[in-house]
Amino acid sequence: MAYSPHLSDSDIVFYGKLTGYTVKYGYCDAGNEYLADKFSISIPTVTRRIARLEKHGFITVEFIKTQEGTERKIWLNCAVNAPKPKPASKPKKQPAKKAPKPLSNLEIYPDQLNVEAWHNWLEYRRDELRFSFKTAKSETTAINKLIKDSNGDWQLQADMIEASIANGYKGIFKPKQQRPTGQATTHMSLAGQATQQACSNILDEMFGGQA
């Protein structure tokens, strides 16, 4: 696969894995859910990576209608966007390549954190928003907020992160609590009953016993 400045390292690794599923038929017909399970990533991540590979010409996605429904075929485009060789020039001293920054600043996570979902969030922020936590302290603060908002519920953390990614949010937001239907009406009804009873008691004290 040719190098492309438009793709992240994760996209290139995904392309390499995808190649293995095209050996038998010359194309890959696996769905996003299957690929997400095999590659240990989320379904939205699979969708984004396929879209980027197709956008920059590394794959062709074909949809074919069949009696069972719609079938998708992913074809690999060989040697696409390969850079043209540059004319020979005087050798220059190449600067040392910087080691890629790790996805996370932390090595140990709290037990209440869904680590897989958190890594999906970090990957989304890096690849889509071009942003990552600069210090372990800032990342720890965000983790503690997520744990607090989810009460340490792993599934709720995964749902919050998936929803934030799907909506293109820059942060993870706590789900809005919906007020039960009829709650306000019930409170007003009780208040009205109390007022009515108080008025009745006053009238009884003022006019009680009079014919």
C-alpha positions as CSV (number, residue, x, y, z in Angstrom):
1,M,0.0,0.0,0.0
2,A,1.4,3.4,-0.9
3,Y,1.9,6.0,1.8
4,S,-0.7,8.7,1.9
5,P,-0.7,11.8,4.1
6,H,-4.5,11.6,4.3
7,L,-4.5,8.3,6.2
8,S,-3.6,7.7,9.8
9,D,-1.4,4.8,11.0
10,S,-4.6,3.1,12.2
11,D,-6.2,3.4,8.7
12,I,-3.1,1.7,7.2
13,V,-3.2,-1.1,9.7
14,F,-7.0,-1.5,8.9
15,Y,-6.2,-1.7,5.2
16,G,-3.6,-4.4,5.8
17,K,-6.1,-6.5,7.7
18,L,-8.8,-5.9,5.1
19,T,-6.5,-7.3,2.5
20,G,-6.6,-10.7,4.1
21,Y,-10.4,-10.9,3.5
22,T,-10.1,-10.4,-0.2
23,V,-7.8,-13.4,-0.9
24,K,-10.6,-15.9,-1.6
25,Y,-12.9,-14.0,-3.9
26,G,-10.8,-11.0,-4.8
27,Y,-13.1,-8.8,-2.7
28,C,-14.3,-8.5,0.9
29,D,-18.0,-9.0,1.5
30,A,-17.9,-8.9,5.3
31,G,-20.2,-6.4,7.0
32,N,-19.1,-3.6,9.4
33,E,-20.3,-5.5,12.5
34,Y,-18.2,-8.6,11.5
35,L,-15.1,-6.5,10.8
36,A,-15.5,-4.6,14.1
37,D,-15.6,-7.9,16.0
38,K,-12.6,-9.3,14.2
39,F,-10.5,-6.2,14.4
40,S,-11.6,-5.4,18.0
41,I,-12.8,-1.9,17.2
42,S,-16.2,-0.2,17.2
43,I,-18.6,-0.3,14.3
44,P,-18.4,3.6,13.8
45,T,-14.6,3.3,13.6
46,V,-15.0,0.6,10.8
47,T,-17.4,2.9,8.9
48,R,-15.1,5.9,9.1
49,R,-12.0,4.0,8.0
50,I,-13.8,2.4,5.0
51,A,-15.0,5.9,4.0
52,R,-11.5,7.4,4.2
53,L,-9.9,4.6,2.2
54,E,-12.6,4.9,-0.5
55,K,-12.4,8.7,-0.5
56,H,-8.7,8.6,-1.2
57,G,-8.9,5.8,-3.8
58,F,-7.5,2.9,-2.0
59,I,-10.7,0.8,-2.2
60,T,-13.8,0.7,-4.3
61,V,-17.1,-0.1,-2.5
62,E,-19.8,-1.7,-4.6
63,F,-23.4,-2.4,-3.6
64,I,-25.3,-5.1,-5.5
65,K,-29.0,-5.8,-5.0
66,T,-29.9,-9.5,-4.5
67,Q,-33.0,-11.5,-3.6
68,E,-31.8,-11.5,0.0
69,G,-31.2,-7.8,0.1
70,T,-28.2,-5.6,-0.7
71,E,-24.7,-7.1,-0.9
72,R,-21.6,-5.0,-0.4
73,K,-18.2,-5.8,-2.1
74,I,-15.0,-4.0,-1.1
75,W,-12.4,-4.1,-3.9
76,L,-8.8,-3.1,-3.3
77,N,-7.2,-0.6,-5.7
78,C,-3.5,-1.5,-6.1
79,A,-0.9,1.2,-6.3
80,V,-3.4,4.0,-6.0
81,N,-2.0,7.5,-5.2
82,A,1.6,6.2,-5.3
83,P,3.9,9.3,-5.2
84,K,5.9,9.9,-8.3
85,P,9.7,9.6,-7.8
86,K,11.5,12.9,-7.4
87,P,14.6,13.7,-9.5
88,A,17.9,12.9,-7.9
89,S,19.3,15.6,-5.7
90,K,22.1,16.1,-3.3
91,P,21.7,13.9,-0.2
92,K,20.5,15.8,2.7
93,K,20.8,15.0,6.3
94,Q,17.4,13.7,7.4
95,P,16.2,14.7,10.8
96,A,15.5,12.0,13.3
97,K,11.9,10.8,13.2
98,K,9.9,11.5,16.3
99,A,8.5,8.4,17.9
100,P,4.7,8.4,17.5
101,K,2.8,9.7,20.5
102,P,1.0,7.0,22.5
103,L,-2.7,7.0,22.3
104,S,-3.0,7.5,26.1
105,N,-0.9,9.2,28.7
106,L,-1.8,6.6,31.3
107,E,-0.6,3.0,31.9
108,I,-3.1,2.1,34.7
109,Y,-6.8,2.9,34.6
110,P,-9.5,2.9,37.4
111,D,-11.4,-0.3,37.7
112,Q,-14.7,1.6,37.1
113,L,-13.6,2.7,33.6
114,N,-14.6,0.8,30.4
115,V,-11.0,0.9,28.9
116,E,-12.1,-0.3,25.5
117,A,-14.7,2.4,25.1
118,W,-12.2,5.0,26.4
119,H,-9.6,4.0,23.8
120,N,-12.3,4.3,21.1
121,W,-12.9,7.8,22.3
122,L,-9.2,8.7,22.3
123,E,-8.8,7.3,18.8
124,Y,-11.8,9.3,17.5
125,R,-10.4,12.5,19.0
126,R,-7.0,11.9,17.5
127,D,-8.2,10.9,14.0
128,E,-11.2,13.1,13.6
129,L,-10.6,16.1,15.8
130,R,-6.8,16.1,15.7
131,F,-6.7,16.5,19.4
132,S,-5.3,14.5,22.3
133,F,-4.8,15.0,26.0
134,K,-1.4,16.7,26.6
135,T,-0.9,15.5,30.1
136,A,-1.9,12.6,32.3
137,K,-3.6,15.0,34.7
138,S,-6.0,16.3,32.0
139,E,-6.8,12.8,30.8
140,T,-7.4,11.6,34.4
141,T,-9.8,14.5,35.0
142,A,-11.8,13.5,31.9
143,I,-11.9,9.9,33.0
144,N,-13.1,10.8,36.5
145,K,-15.9,12.9,35.0
146,L,-17.0,10.0,32.8
147,I,-17.0,7.6,35.7
148,K,-19.0,10.1,37.8
149,D,-21.6,10.8,35.1
150,S,-22.1,7.1,34.4
151,N,-21.9,6.0,38.1
152,G,-19.2,3.6,37.0
153,D,-21.5,1.7,34.7
154,W,-19.4,0.2,31.8
155,Q,-22.3,-0.2,29.4
156,L,-23.5,3.4,30.0
157,Q,-20.0,4.7,29.4
158,A,-19.9,2.8,26.1
159,D,-23.3,4.1,25.1
160,M,-22.3,7.7,26.0
161,I,-19.1,7.5,24.0
162,E,-20.8,5.9,20.9
163,A,-23.4,8.6,20.9
164,S,-20.9,11.4,21.2
165,I,-18.9,9.9,18.3
166,A,-21.9,9.4,16.2
167,N,-23.0,13.0,16.7
168,G,-19.5,14.4,16.1
169,Y,-19.3,15.9,19.6
170,K,-16.0,17.2,21.1
171,G,-16.9,16.0,24.5
172,I,-18.7,13.2,26.3
173,F,-22.0,14.3,27.7
174,K,-24.2,12.9,30.4
175,P,-27.6,11.7,29.0
176,K,-30.4,14.2,29.8
177,Q,-32.8,12.8,32.4
178,Q,-36.4,12.9,31.2
179,R,-39.0,13.9,33.7
180,P,-41.7,11.2,34.0
181,T,-44.9,12.0,32.2
182,G,-47.5,13.5,34.5
183,Q,-45.1,14.4,37.3
184,A,-45.8,18.1,37.1
185,T,-49.5,17.6,36.9
186,T,-49.4,15.3,40.0
187,H,-47.5,17.9,42.0
188,M,-50.0,20.6,41.0
189,S,-52.9,18.4,41.8
190,L,-51.6,17.6,45.3
191,A,-50.9,21.3,45.9
192,G,-54.4,22.2,44.9
193,Q,-55.9,19.6,47.2
194,A,-53.9,21.0,50.1
195,T,-55.1,24.5,49.4
196,Q,-58.6,23.4,49.1
197,Q,-58.5,21.5,52.4
198,A,-56.9,24.5,54.2
199,C,-59.7,26.9,53.0
200,S,-62.3,24.4,54.1
201,N,-60.8,24.2,57.6
202,I,-60.8,28.0,58.0
203,L,-64.5,28.3,56.9
204,D,-65.4,25.6,59.4
205,E,-63.7,27.5,62.2
206,M,-65.4,30.8,61.2
207,F,-68.9,29.6,60.7
208,G,-69.0,26.3,62.5
209,G,-72.1,25.8,64.6
210,Q,-74.1,28.6,63.0
211,A,-77.6,27.7,61.5
